Amino acid sequence: MSTGFSSTGLPSTGLSGTGSVVRSRVALAPLGRPDARDTVLGRLCEVAHAVPAATALVTDDGSITFDELLHRTYAVARKIATIAPTEAEPVAVETASTIDAVVLMFAVFASGRVLVPLDQHLPEARREQIVVQAGARRLGIEDIASIEDSSTPLPVVTGDHIALIAFTSGSTGAAKGVLLSNRMCLSKAYEVSSTLGLSGRHRVGNALPVSFGAGINTLLAGVLSGSQVHCRDPRTEHAANFTEWVTTNHLTTLHCSPSLVRALSAIPSADRLFPSLQYVVTYGEALHSRDVTQFRRESDCAATFVNWYATTEAGAVARMHYGLDTPLPDGFLDAGRCPAGKSVDIVRSDGILARPGEVGQVRVTGDCFADGYLDMPEQTALRFTDDSGRRRYWTGDLGRIDERGVLHLVGRIDDAVKIRGYLVEPAEVESAVRSLDGVSDAVVVASEDNAVLELAVFFVGDVVTDADVRGALRETLPDWMVPKFVTRLDAIPRTHRGKVDRAALPPVPVRVAEAAETVLSGTTEYWLALIVARELDLNQMHRDADFAELGATSLVTTRILVEIRQAFHVELAPADLVSAMTVRLLAALIDERLAEAERNHGSPKNPILVPLRAEGTGSPLFVVAGAGVPAVGLAPLARRLTGRPLYALQAKGLDARAFPHRTISCAARAYVREIQKVQPHGPYTLAGHSLGAWIALEMAHVLESHGETVEHLVLLDPRLYRWLLDKVPGAGPHLESAPPEPDGPRYKPGLRTVMRQITQVAAAGIVRFRTTDRWLTFGLIGSMALRRHTPKAWDGSVTVVVTESNTSSRASWEALAPGRLDITPVPGEHIGLVREPVVTTVAEVIDRALESRR
């Protein structure tokens, strides 16, 4: 459990829990349709008193019970009341899928103040604009932690009290603040809860940012139904990690965007079965029937899909269930039927109600809607009307209702468009472009690119370039509002009335399939270009090509950030990419962060043997890293292999000035001396990845020659190439070997690069090169050492883990390991064995192997 805030001092229930279904003190009634008396805090109290010990929330940084959530909510709410004594002043907080951030959100509700959620992934200028527009006081977790506990009384509020201002895109160039009362927040949560039948038996998977309306709604629906809610932001994790998240947490409902459904379907995984999943609910953009079909086919999942059509202002407008026996329509799924208590009409442009099949504006009627827009009386009067005591909301969406009473959406009545699931007003983007220095005229339009709707901006300016416009917009707009296409014109074509002549605009540039030239500079740019090109499905990348122009969406940039974290061992946030959307700029940022990390790290206590986990039971596991790979590259494996001490061995000279080992046997002898400082005598457990596996094999020979025992040896995909296998005594040409490497790199180094590498190999360990140059240099040294090495067979207990790029032939591996031998093929690439998500499978193989030897 996270402990960012102090306790309230209120009497404890004396109970604790870990998340299993817990017997209630009193029966918890289902979350019902709220009335004017009901509040978010009131319902949270009901749940916490009924099931205090049940787990309310699970995030990547911990978990919290309902009792703890309620007590901490009260404690923080009193602090907020002390810091912000004016109840009318909204409180803006940065939201995140963490325990402390969620507690802070509930505390703002409890304090009687109005919550203004700020998405931490938005540019700072955009967040500040929202704060100013809301007239809010900005508070952070650190502000709360810095003051003492308070006994300031909390105000009593009713269901009509405004609880939340949700900001959406606006047609006037400024974001629209939607005013949501406590009753409206509860009403939206009730619609989700009643549709899915949520209760304490459910585990709700909230794979939506909690800064967005759907994410907040899912959080409230789950917690206020007594369910266990699991939160994870899809923008900070690779989609592959959501497979394990759903499975290991036994989630019963998954709430996400259609893009995550597609991403999960595309991940190769033998364990993607999701047996506990009952519902998959999608929000934002329309879900295509082929996405449902592929998800079910790839995962063998029997969950019912729920296509959820809702607006921030009105809540659920329609939803449709698609069970296994429900026929799927061709194309996008139907919006569905409206929930109980609401009705939906289609109004033609002439104001007459449409007949079945006719297209018009979607109008929804109900008892509880938003209270309008902040400081926008004209917009409020336009969108919200009354009819005989009931409220009506005009959605601005175009749709039709068929003979079965099912709603189908066909577009927008105004200029607003859906970009990657987000409703965007081009006028707001155009306003941002026009505000840039040097831009004299501009127009923003929506254009299809490979059947996907994207924004395109045409601008006129004398002192700015396309890159200047795109870079400036990234500093003020969220990524989905930054146009994919930016084109400079001499003049914007206009009609004789002065209006933009859209028909006369030039065609939107076709996406460039790949760079015409492949100029790169340095190791970091080379490796980064490989990552970006793979994620964009390109063959080549120019160092100055803009990722967005080449088709990088927010999902793609998230994957790029994850790959950077695993390849370069640096943490970058989405905001870091705002001004670094080219290989050149992003590589420079990575080099800067690596240099900063080395300065802060200082000289290591032991530059060869690095403890990744010193505590644990049983004998330690010593793992040799691959050629040029630092010890931190094995950290994902250490996180997955719990229960025993784990030490990583990295090349001498990689982390501190020293002459490197230039033969496998020399490295093995030195590594044995290092591990015996921790464990003087056996039995030893060794492992190695790639080149490290060959060193670990040699270490086993060295230890046995010293009279020591090696209990088990784990070889993680050492490539058994023909030229290596032929060196093994007794191995003939009839044995299968690993296939050769693919022909040549995508980026061929020039003469200057080759000469620089030769110099660096000669001076390695003494001259301190840039971090990535050093990794590459030691990788080359390791490769040359392996070329000179003659491996010897070892007859101890061995587990070999191989990828598809290696051989799994038992006869071939028995030439090296004639004793007790297990061979386990795993999916993924060679380098990915020690990275997420494949490292999870690898860790399970190692755990089973070591357990069986006890």
C-alpha positions in Angstrom: 0.0 0.0 0.0 1.2 3.5 -0.8 1.9 5.8 2.2 2.2 9.2 0.5 -0.4 10.8 2.9 -0.7 10.5 6.7 -3.6 8.8 8.4 -6.6 10.6 9.7 -6.5 9.6 13.3 -10.0 8.3 12.9 -10.8 5.0 14.6 -9.7 2.0 12.5 -12.0 -0.9 11.7 -9.3 -3.3 12.8 -9.7 -5.3 9.7 -7.4 -5.7 6.7 -7.7 -7.5 3.4 -5.8 -8.5 0.3 -8.5 -8.3 -2.3 -10.5 -11.6 -2.0 -14.2 -11.4 -1.6 -14.8 -10.2 2.0 -17.9 -10.8 4.1 -19.7 -7.5 4.5 -20.4 -5.9 7.9 -23.8 -5.1 6.4 -25.3 -6.0 3.1 -24.1 -3.6 0.4 -27.0 -2.5 -1.8 -26.2 -2.2 -5.5 -25.3 1.2 -6.8 -28.7 2.7 -7.6 -30.0 5.6 -9.7 -29.1 8.7 -7.7 -31.4 11.5 -6.6 -30.7 15.1 -5.5 -29.5 14.0 -2.1 -26.8 11.6 -3.2 -23.1 12.4 -3.3 -19.9 10.6 -4.3 -18.6 10.8 -0.7 -21.9 9.5 0.7 -21.8 6.4 -1.5 -18.1 5.8 -0.7 -19.0 5.8 3.0 -21.7 3.2 2.3 -19.3 0.9 0.6 -16.5 1.3 3.1 -18.8 0.6 6.0 -20.1 -2.5 4.3 -16.9 -4.0 3.1 -14.0 -2.2 4.9 -11.4 -4.9 4.4 -12.0 -5.6 0.8 -9.5 -4.2 -1.7 -10.9 -1.1 -3.4 -8.0 -0.2 -5.7 -4.9 -1.9 -7.2 -2.4 0.1 -9.3 1.2 -0.6 -10.3 2.4 1.1 -7.1 0.3 -0.7 -4.6 -3.2 -1.4 -3.3 -5.7 0.0 -0.8 -8.8 -1.3 1.0 -12.1 0.5 1.2 -11.5 1.4 4.8 -8.1 2.8 4.0 -9.4 4.7 1.0 -12.2 6.3 3.1 -9.9 7.3 6.0 -7.2 8.7 3.7 -9.9 10.6 1.7 -11.1 12.3 4.8 -7.6 13.1 6.0 -6.6 14.7 2.7 -9.9 16.4 2.3 -9.3 18.3 5.5 -5.9 19.3 4.4 -7.4 20.6 1.1 -10.0 22.6 3.2 -7.1 24.1 5.1 -5.0 25.0 2.0 -8.0 26.2 -0.1 -10.4 27.7 2.4 -12.7 29.1 -0.3 -15.3 26.4 -1.2 -16.1 28.1 -4.5 -12.6 27.9 -5.8 -12.1 24.8 -7.9 -9.0 22.6 -7.2 -7.0 21.3 -10.1 -4.9 18.2 -9.6 -2.8 16.1 -11.8 -4.4 12.7 -12.3 -2.5 9.4 -12.7 -3.1 5.7 -12.2 -1.5 5.6 -8.8 -2.9 5.2 -5.3 -2.0 8.7 -4.1 -3.4 10.4 -7.2 -6.7 8.6 -6.9 -7.0 9.3 -3.2 -6.4 13.0 -4.0 -9.2 13.0 -6.5 -11.7 11.5 -4.0 -10.4 13.9 -1.4 -11.3 16.9 -3.6 -14.9 15.5 -3.9 -15.0 15.1 -0.1 -13.7 18.6 0.6 -16.7 20.1 -1.2 -14.4 21.7 -3.8 -14.8 21.3 -7.5 -12.3 18.8 -9.0 -10.5 19.9 -12.2 -8.5 16.9 -13.5 -5.3 17.6 -15.3 -3.8 15.1 -17.6 -0.1 14.8 -16.8 0.6 13.9 -20.4 -0.7 17.2 -21.7 1.8 19.9 -22.4 2.3 22.2 -19.4 1.0 25.2 -21.4 -2.2 23.4 -22.0 -2.6 22.4 -18.4 -2.0 25.9 -17.2 -4.6 27.2 -19.7 -7.1 24.8 -18.2 -6.2 26.0 -14.6 -6.6 29.7 -15.6 -9.9 29.0 -17.5 -11.4 27.2 -14.5 -10.2 29.8 -12.1 -8.7 26.9 -10.1 -6.1 26.5 -7.4 -3.5 23.9 -8.4 -2.6 21.4 -5.8 -0.2 18.4 -6.0 0.6 15.4 -3.9 3.7 17.1 -2.6 1.6 20.1 -1.4 -0.6 17.7 0.6 2.3 15.8 2.1 4.0 19.1 3.2 1.4 20.1 5.7 0.3 18.6 9.0 -3.0 16.8 9.6 -6.0 19.1 9.9 -9.2 19.0 11.8 -10.9 21.6 9.5 -14.6 20.7 9.2 -15.8 19.7 5.8 -18.9 21.2 4.3 -22.1 19.3 3.7 -23.0 19.2 0.1 -26.0 17.7 -1.9 -26.2 15.9 -5.2 -26.8 19.1 -7.0 -23.4 20.5 -5.9 -20.9 20.7 -8.8 -18.3 18.0 -8.2 -16.2 18.1 -11.4 -15.3 20.3 -14.4 -14.4 18.1 -17.3 -12.6 19.9 -20.1 -13.2 18.9 -23.7 -12.3 20.4 -27.1 -14.2 23.6 -27.9 -15.3 25.3 -31.1 -14.2 28.8 -30.0 -10.5 28.0 -29.8 -10.6 27.4 -26.0 -11.4 24.1 -24.3 -15.0 23.7 -23.0 -15.5 23.0 -19.3 -18.4 20.7 -18.7 -20.0 21.2 -15.3 -20.9 17.8 -13.6 -22.8 17.6 -10.3 -22.4 14.9 -7.7 -25.6 13.4 -8.9 -24.4 13.5 -12.6 -21.2 11.7 -11.6 -23.2 9.1 -9.8 -25.7 8.8 -12.6 -22.9 8.1 -15.1 -21.3 5.5 -12.7 -24.7 3.9 -12.2 -25.2 3.4 -16.0 -21.9 1.5 -16.2 -22.6 -0.5 -13.0 -26.2 -1.5 -13.8 -25.3 -2.4 -17.4 -22.6 -4.8 -16.3 -24.1 -5.8 -13.0 -21.0 -4.8 -11.0 -20.6 -5.9 -7.4 -18.0 -7.0 -4.9 -17.5 -10.2 -7.0 -16.0 -8.2 -9.9 -12.5 -7.1 -10.7 -12.7 -4.0 -13.0 -9.8 -3.4 -15.4 -9.6 0.3 -16.0 -7.2 0.6 -19.0 -8.2 4.2 -19.6 -6.4 7.4 -18.4 -8.2 8.5 -15.2 -7.9 12.1 -16.4 -10.4 11.4 -19.2 -14.1 11.2 -18.7 -14.4 7.5 -19.5 -11.5 6.7 -17.1 -13.0 8.7 -14.2 -16.4 7.1 -14.8 -15.0 3.6 -14.9 -13.1 4.3 -11.6 -16.2 5.6 -9.9 -18.5 2.9 -11.3 -16.2 0.2 -9.9 -15.3 1.6 -6.5 -18.8 2.8 -5.8 -20.2 -0.7 -6.7 -17.8 -2.3 -4.2 -15.8 -3.9 -7.0 -12.0 -4.2 -7.0 -10.7 -1.7 -9.5 -7.3 -2.2 -11.3 -6.0 1.0 -13.0 -3.3 1.1 -15.6 -2.6 4.0 -18.1 -2.3 2.5 -21.6 0.0 5.4 -22.5 2.7 4.4 -20.1 2.9 0.7 -20.7 3.5 -1.5 -23.8 0.3 -3.2 -24.9 2.0 -6.6 -24.4 2.1 -6.0 -20.6 -1.7 -5.7 -20.5 -2.1 -9.4 -21.4 -0.4 -10.5 -18.2 -2.2 -7.7 -16.3 -5.6 -9.0 -17.3 -4.7 -12.7 -16.7 -2.8 -12.5 -13.4 -5.3 -10.2 -11.8 -8.3 -12.3 -12.9 -10.1 -9.2 -14.3 -13.7 -9.7 -15.1 -14.3 -6.5 -17.0 -11.9 -4.6 -19.3 -12.6 -1.0 -20.1 -10.4 0.4 -22.9 -10.2 2.1 -26.3 -10.6 0.1 -29.5 -7.0 0.8 -30.3 -5.9 -1.3 -27.2 -8.2 -4.1 -28.4 -6.4 -4.1 -31.7 -3.0 -3.9 -30.1 -3.8 -6.9 -27.8 -4.9 -8.9 -30.8 -1.6 -8.3 -32.6 0.6 -9.5 -29.7 2.0 -13.1 -30.1 1.3 -14.9 -26.9 0.5 -18.5 -26.1 -1.1 -17.6 -22.8 -3.5 -14.9 -24.1 -6.7 -16.7 -23.0 -8.3 -14.3 -20.6 -10.5 -17.0 -18.9 -11.9 -14.6 -16.2 -12.9 -11.8 -18.6 -16.7 -11.4 -18.9 -17.0 -8.0 -20.6 -14.8 -5.8 -22.8 -16.2 -2.3 -22.9 -14.9 0.1 -25.5 -15.1 3.9 -25.5 -14.2 6.9 -27.6 -14.1 5.8 -31.2 -16.3 3.2 -33.0 -15.3 -0.5 -32.7 -15.0 -2.4 -36.0 -16.4 -5.9 -36.2 -13.1 -7.3 -37.5 -11.4 -6.1 -34.3 -13.9 -8.2 -32.2 -13.4 -11.2 -34.5 -9.6 -11.0 -34.4 -9.5 -10.5 -30.6 -11.7 -13.5 -30.0 -9.8 -15.6 -32.5 -6.3 -14.7 -31.1 -7.3 -14.9 -27.5 -10.0 -17.6 -27.4 -11.9 -15.2 -25.2 -15.6 -15.6 -24.6 -16.2 -12.1 -23.2 -19.2 -10.1 -24.3 -18.2 -6.9 -26.1 -20.1 -3.7 -25.2 -19.9 -0.8 -27.6 -20.4 2.3 -25.4 -21.6 5.5 -27.0 -21.6 8.3 -24.5 -21.0 12.1 -24.2 -19.5 14.0 -21.3 -22.6 16.1 -21.1 -25.3 13.4 -21.1 -23.6 10.2 -20.0 -24.5 7.0 -21.8 -26.6 7.6 -24.9 -26.6 4.1 -26.3 -24.8 0.8 -25.8 -24.9 -2.6 -27.5 -23.9 -6.0 -26.2 -22.2 -8.5 -28.6 -22.0 -11.9 -27.0 -20.6 -14.9 -28.7 -24.0 -15.8 -30.2 -24.7 -12.2 -31.3 -24.2 -11.7 -35.1 -21.6 -9.0 -35.8 -22.6 -6.4 -38.4 -20.3 -5.6 -41.4 -18.1 -2.7 -40.6 -18.4 -0.7 -37.4 -20.5 -1.9 -34.5 -23.9 -0.2 -34.0 -24.2 2.4 -31.3 -27.1 0.4 -29.9 -30.1 1.3 -27.7 -30.4 3.9 -25.0 -30.3 3.0 -21.3 -33.4 2.9 -19.1 -34.6 6.3 -18.0 -33.5 8.0 -21.3 -34.9 8.3 -24.8 -33.2 9.1 -28.0 -34.7 11.0 -31.0 -33.3 11.8 -34.4 -34.2 15.4 -35.5 -33.9 16.4 -39.1 -32.4 19.7 -40.3 -35.9 21.1 -40.7 -36.7 20.4 -37.0 -39.0 17.5 -37.7 -38.5 14.1 -36.0 -37.0 11.7 -38.4 -38.7 8.4 -39.4 -36.8 5.1 -39.1 -33.8 5.1 -41.4 -33.7 8.9 -41.8 -30.5 10.8 -40.8 -30.6 13.7 -38.4 -29.1 15.1 -35.2 -29.0 12.7 -32.2 -31.0 14.2 -29.3 -31.2 12.5 -25.9 -33.8 13.2 -23.2 -33.4 12.4 -19.6 -33.6 13.5 -16.0 -29.9 14.2 -15.2 -27.4 15.8 -17.5 -24.5 18.2 -17.0 -25.2 21.7 -15.7 -23.9 23.2 -18.9 -20.6 24.8 -19.9 -18.3 26.9 -17.7 -18.8 30.6 -18.6 -20.4 29.7 -22.0 -24.1 30.7 -21.6 -24.8 30.7 -25.4 -23.3 27.2 -25.9 -25.2 26.0 -22.9 -28.5 27.3 -24.2 -27.8 25.9 -27.6 -27.0 22.3 -26.4 -29.3 22.0 -23.4 -33.0 22.5 -23.6 -36.0 21.6 -21.4 -39.2 19.8 -22.3 -42.0 19.3 -19.7 -39.6 19.1 -16.8 -37.2 16.8 -18.6 -33.8 17.9 -20.0 -32.7 17.5 -23.5 -29.2 17.4 -24.9 -28.4 18.0 -28.5 -25.3 15.9 -29.2 -24.1 17.4 -32.5 -23.8 13.8 -33.8 -25.6 12.7 -36.9 -27.3 9.3 -36.7 -30.3 7.3 -37.7 -32.5 4.7 -35.9 -33.4 1.6 -37.8 -36.6 -0.5 -37.7 -35.3 -2.4 -34.7 -34.8 0.8 -32.6 -31.0 0.6 -32.9 -29.0 3.8 -33.2 -26.4 4.1 -35.9 -23.9 7.0 -36.0 -23.0 8.5 -39.3 -20.9 11.6 -38.5 -21.0 15.1 -37.0 -23.4 18.0 -37.7 -20.7 20.6 -37.2 -17.0 20.7 -38.1 -16.0 18.6 -35.1 -14.3 15.3 -36.1 -13.1 12.2 -34.3 -9.3 11.9 -34.3 -8.1 8.6 -32.8 -11.2 8.4 -30.7 -11.1 12.1 -29.4 -13.6 14.7 -30.5 -11.6 17.6 -32.0 -12.8 21.0 -33.2 -10.6 22.1 -36.1 -11.3 25.7 -35.2 -9.4 25.2 -31.9 -6.4 23.8 -33.7 -6.6 26.6 -36.3 -6.7 29.2 -33.5 -3.6 27.7 -32.1 -1.8 27.8 -35.5 -2.8 31.5 -36.1 -1.4 32.5 -32.7 2.1 31.4 -33.7 4.5 34.2 -34.5 5.1 34.4 -38.2 1.9 32.8 -39.3 -0.4 35.2 -41.2 -3.1 32.8 -42.3 -4.2 29.2 -41.8 -6.9 26.6 -42.2 -7.3 23.2 -40.6 -9.2 20.4 -42.3 -9.8 16.7 -41.8 -8.4 14.3 -44.3 -8.4 10.5 -44.7 -5.1 8.7 -44.7 -5.3 5.0 -45.3 -9.0 5.1 -44.3 -8.1 6.9 -41.0 -9.2 10.4 -40.3 -6.3 12.8 -39.6 -5.9 16.6 -39.3 -4.1 18.6 -41.9 -3.1 22.3 -41.6 -2.3 24.7 -44.5 -0.6 27.9 -43.4 1.0 31.0 -44.8 4.1 32.5 -43.2 7.4 34.1 -44.0 9.5 33.2 -41.1 8.3 29.8 -40.0 8.8 26.3 -41.5 6.6 23.2 -41.4 8.7 21.8 -38.5 8.4 25.1 -36.6 4.6 24.9 -36.7 4.4 21.3 -35.7 7.0 21.7 -32.9 5.2 24.8 -31.5 1.8 23.1 -31.6 3.2 20.1 -29.6 4.0 22.5 -26.8 0.4 23.7 -26.4 -1.9 20.9 -27.7 -2.4 17.3 -26.8 -0.9 14.9 -29.4 -4.2 14.0 -31.0 -4.8 17.6 -31.9 -1.4 18.2 -33.5 -2.0 17.9 -37.3 -0.3 14.9 -39.0 0.1 16.9 -42.2 1.6 20.5 -42.2 1.8 22.3 -45.5 3.1 25.8 -46.2 1.3 27.7 -49.0 1.9 31.1 -50.6 -1.8 31.9 -49.9 -4.9 30.2 -48.6 -7.4 29.9 -51.5 -10.6 31.9 -50.9 -13.9 32.5 -52.6 -15.0 36.0 -53.7 -16.9 36.2 -50.4 -13.6 35.7 -48.6 -14.4 32.2 -47.3 -11.8 29.5 -47.5 -12.2 27.6 -50.8 -11.6 24.1 -49.5 -12.0 22.6 -52.9 -9.1 24.6 -54.2 -6.7 23.5 -51.4 -3.9 21.2 -52.7 -4.1 17.5 -51.9 -2.9 16.5 -48.5 0.7 15.0 -49.0 0.7 11.2 -49.2 2.6 9.6 -46.3 6.2 9.0 -47.2 6.7 5.2 -47.0 10.4 5.6 -46.0 13.2 8.0 -46.1 14.9 8.6 -49.4 18.3 8.6 -47.7 19.6 7.0 -44.5 22.0 9.5 -43.1 22.6 8.8 -39.4 25.3 9.9 -37.0 26.5 7.7 -34.1 25.4 4.6 -32.3 22.5 6.1 -30.5 20.9 7.4 -33.7 21.5 4.0 -35.4 19.8 2.0 -32.6 17.0 4.5 -32.2 16.4 4.5 -36.0 15.9 0.8 -35.9 13.4 1.1 -33.1 11.4 3.9 -34.7 11.4 2.2 -38.2 10.2 -1.0 -36.7 7.3 0.6 -34.9 6.3 2.6 -38.0 6.7 -0.4 -40.3 9.4 1.4 -42.4 12.6 0.1 -43.9 14.7 3.2 -43.3 14.6 6.4 -41.2 16.2 9.7 -42.0 17.6 11.4 -38.9 15.5 14.5 -39.5 12.2 12.8 -40.5 9.3 13.8 -38.2 7.7 10.8 -36.5 4.2 12.3 -36.7 4.5 13.0 -40.4 5.5 9.4 -40.9 2.4 8.2 -39.1 3.3 8.0 -35.4 0.1 8.0 -33.3 0.1 8.3 -29.5 0.0 4.5 -29.3 3.1 4.3 -31.5 5.0 6.9 -29.5 4.1 4.9 -26.3 5.6 1.8 -27.8 8.7 3.8 -28.9 9.1 5.1 -25.3 8.8 1.6 -23.9 11.4 0.3 -26.4 13.7 3.2 -25.5 13.4 2.3 -21.8 14.3 -1.3 -22.5 17.1 -0.6 -25.0 18.8 2.4 -23.5 17.7 2.0 -19.8 16.4 5.6 -19.6 12.9 6.8 -18.6 11.4 9.3 -21.0 7.9 10.8 -20.6 5.5 11.6 -23.5 6.2 15.2 -22.8 9.9 14.7 -23.6 8.9 13.9 -27.1 7.2 17.2 -27.7 10.4 18.8 -28.9 12.2 15.6 -29.9 10.2 13.9 -32.6 13.1 13.1 -34.9 15.9 10.6 -34.6 18.5 13.4 -34.3 16.7 15.2 -31.5 15.6 12.2 -29.6 19.0 10.5 -29.8 20.6 13.7 -28.4 18.1 13.6 -25.5 18.9 10.0 -24.8 22.6 10.7 -24.8 22.0 13.6 -22.4 20.0 11.5 -20.0 22.6 8.6 -20.1 25.4 11.1 -19.3 23.4 12.6 -16.5 22.7 9.1 -15.1 26.4 8.3 -15.1 27.3 11.5 -13.4 24.7 10.9 -10.7 25.6 7.2 -10.3 29.3 7.9 -9.6 31.9 5.1 -9.5 30.4 1.7 -8.8 31.5 -0.3 -5.8 32.1 -3.3 -8.0 32.2 -2.6 -11.7 31.8 -6.2 -12.7 29.5 -8.0 -10.2 26.3 -5.9 -9.7 23.7 -7.0 -7.1 20.3 -6.7 -8.7 18.7 -8.2 -5.6 20.9 -9.0 -2.6 18.1 -10.4 -0.3 16.3 -13.7 -0.7 16.4 -17.3 0.3 18.6 -20.0 -1.2 21.8 -19.8 -3.2 22.2 -16.8 -5.4 21.7 -16.9 -9.2 24.6 -15.4 -11.1 23.6 -14.1 -14.6 26.2 -13.0 -17.2 25.0 -10.2 -19.4 25.3 -10.3 -23.2 28.1 -8.6 -25.2 28.1 -4.9 -24.4 25.0 -5.1 -22.3 25.2 -3.3 -18.9 24.0 -5.1 -15.7 20.9 -2.9 -15.6 19.8 -4.7 -18.9 19.0 -7.7 -16.7 16.8 -5.8 -14.3 13.5 -6.9 -15.9 14.7 -10.5 -15.4 15.5 -9.8 -11.7 12.1 -8.3 -11.1 10.5 -11.5 -12.5 12.7 -13.9 -10.6 11.7 -13.3 -7.0 12.7 -15.2 -3.9 16.4 -15.6 -4.4 19.4 -13.3 -4.6 20.4 -12.3 -8.1 23.7 -10.9 -9.3 24.5 -9.6 -12.8 28.0 -9.9 -14.3 29.0 -7.3 -16.9 32.2 -6.7 -18.9 35.2 -5.3 -17.2 35.8 -1.8 -18.3 32.2 -1.2 -19.3 31.3 0.8 -16.2 34.7 1.9 -15.0 38.2 2.5 -16.5 39.9 -0.9 -16.9 41.4 -3.0 -19.6 38.7 -5.3 -20.9 38.8 -9.1 -21.2 39.4 -10.0 -24.8 38.9 -13.8 -24.5 36.0 -15.9 -23.2 38.3 -17.9 -20.9 39.9 -14.8 -19.4 36.4 -13.3 -18.7 35.2 -16.6 -17.2 38.2 -16.9 -14.8 37.7 -13.3 -13.6 33.9 -13.7 -13.2 34.5 -16.8 -11.0 36.8 -14.8 -8.8 34.0 -12.2 -8.5 31.2 -14.5 -7.6 33.3 -16.3 -5.0 33.5 -13.0 -3.1 29.8 -13.4 -2.6 29.6 -17.2 -2.4 33.0 -18.8 -1.6 31.8 -22.3 -2.3 29.2 -24.2 -4.3 26.9 -25.5 -5.3 26.6 -22.6 -7.8 23.7 -21.7 -10.1 24.8 -19.9 -13.3 23.0 -18.3 -16.2 23.9 -16.2 -19.2 22.2 -14.5 -22.1 23.6 -14.5 -25.6 27.4 -14.1 -25.4 27.0 -14.3 -21.6 25.7 -17.9 -22.0 29.1 -18.9 -23.5 30.9 -17.2 -20.7 28.7 -19.0 -18.1 29.4 -22.3 -19.8 33.1 -21.7 -19.5 32.7 -20.6 -15.9 31.1 -24.0 -15.1 34.3 -25.6 -16.4 36.5 -23.3 -14.3 34.6 -23.9 -11.1 34.7 -27.7 -11.6 38.4 -27.5 -12.2 38.6 -25.9 -8.8 36.7 -28.8 -7.2 33.5 -26.8 -6.9 30.0 -28.0 -7.9 27.7 -26.3 -10.3 24.1 -27.3 -9.6 22.5 -25.9 -12.7 23.4 -23.9 -15.8 20.8 -21.8 -17.7 21.7 -20.8 -21.3 19.5 -18.0 -22.7 19.6 -18.3 -26.5 23.3 -18.5 -27.2 23.3 -18.7 -31.0 24.6 -22.1 -32.1 26.0 -21.0 -35.4 27.6 -23.4 -37.8 31.1 -22.1 -37.2 30.7 -22.5 -33.5 29.1 -26.0 -33.6 31.8 -27.2 -35.9 34.4 -26.4 -33.2 32.7 -28.6 -30.6 34.6 -31.9 -30.3 32.5 -34.7 -31.7 29.9 -32.4 -33.4 29.7 -33.2 -37.1 28.2 -31.3 -40.0 25.0 -33.4 -39.8 23.9 -31.5 -36.7 21.5 -28.6 -37.2 22.8 -25.1 -36.4 21.2 -21.7 -36.0 20.4 -19.9 -39.2 22.8 -17.2 -40.2 22.1 -13.6 -39.5 20.0 -11.7 -42.1 22.0 -10.1 -44.9 23.6 -6.9 -43.8 22.2 -4.1 -41.6 19.6 -1.7 -42.8 22.0 1.1 -42.2 25.5 0.4 -43.7 28.3 2.2 -41.8 30.5 4.5 -43.8 34.3 4.4 -43.8 34.5 7.1 -41.1 32.2 5.1 -38.9 34.2 1.9 -39.4 37.5 3.7 -38.6 36.0 5.2 -35.5 34.8 1.8 -34.3 38.3 0.3 -34.9 39.8 3.1 -32.8 37.3 2.6 -30.0 37.8 -1.1 -29.9 41.6 -0.5 -29.4 41.0 2.1 -26.7 38.1 0.4 -25.0 38.1 0.6 -21.2 40.7 3.3 -21.0 39.1 6.1 -23.0 35.6 6.9 -21.9 33.3 7.2 -24.9 29.7 8.1 -25.0 27.5 5.5 -23.2 26.0 3.9 -26.3 29.3 4.0 -28.2 30.8 2.1 -25.2 28.1 -0.5 -25.3 28.6 -1.0 -29.0 32.4 -1.2 -28.6 32.2 -3.9 -25.9 29.7 -5.7 -28.1 32.3 -5.8 -30.9 35.0 -7.0 -28.4 32.7 -9.8 -27.2 31.9 -10.9 -30.8 35.6 -11.0 -31.6 36.3 -13.0 -28.5 33.6 -15.5 -29.4 35.0 -15.9 -32.9 38.3 -17.0 -31.3 36.7 -19.3 -28.7 36.4 -23.1 -28.8 33.4 -24.2 -26.6 33.7 -27.4 -24.6 30.9 -29.8 -23.7 29.8 -29.8 -20.1 27.9 -32.8 -18.7 26.1 -31.1 -15.8 22.4 -30.1 -15.6 21.5 -27.6 -18.3 18.4 -25.7 -19.4 18.5 -24.0 -22.8 16.0 -21.4 -23.8 15.9 -20.7 -27.5 14.1 -18.3 -29.8 12.9 -18.9 -33.4 16.2 -17.5 -34.7 18.1 -20.4 -33.0 18.1 -24.1 -33.3 16.0 -26.3 -30.9 17.5 -29.5 -32.2 18.2 -31.8 -29.2 21.0 -33.6 -30.9 22.8 -30.3 -31.6 22.6 -29.1 -28.0 23.6 -32.5 -26.6 26.9 -32.0 -28.3 27.4 -29.1 -25.8 25.4 -30.5 -22.9 25.4 -34.3 -22.9 24.1 -34.6 -19.3 20.6 -33.7 -18.1 19.3 -31.3 -20.7 16.0 -29.4 -21.1 15.3 -27.3 -24.2 12.5 -24.7 -24.1 11.5 -22.7 -27.2 10.0 -19.3 -26.4 8.4 -16.6 -28.7 10.1 -13.3 -29.4 13.4 -12.0 -30.6 16.9 -12.9 -29.3 17.5 -9.6 -27.5 13.9 -9.6 -26.2 14.4 -12.6 -23.9 15.5 -10.3 -21.1 12.9 -7.6 -21.9 9.2 -7.3 -21.4 6.9 -9.1 -22.2 8.9 -12.2 -23.1 11.0 -12.0 -20.0 8.0 -13.2 -18.0 8.0 -16.5 -19.8 11.8 -16.8 -19.5 11.6 -16.2 -15.7 8.9 -18.9 -15.4 11.2 -21.4 -17.3 14.1 -20.6 -15.0 12.0 -20.9 -11.9 10.7 -24.3 -12.9 14.2 -25.5 -13.8 15.7 -24.4 -10.5 12.8 -25.7 -8.5 13.1 -29.1 -10.1 16.7 -29.3 -9.1 16.1 -28.8 -5.4 
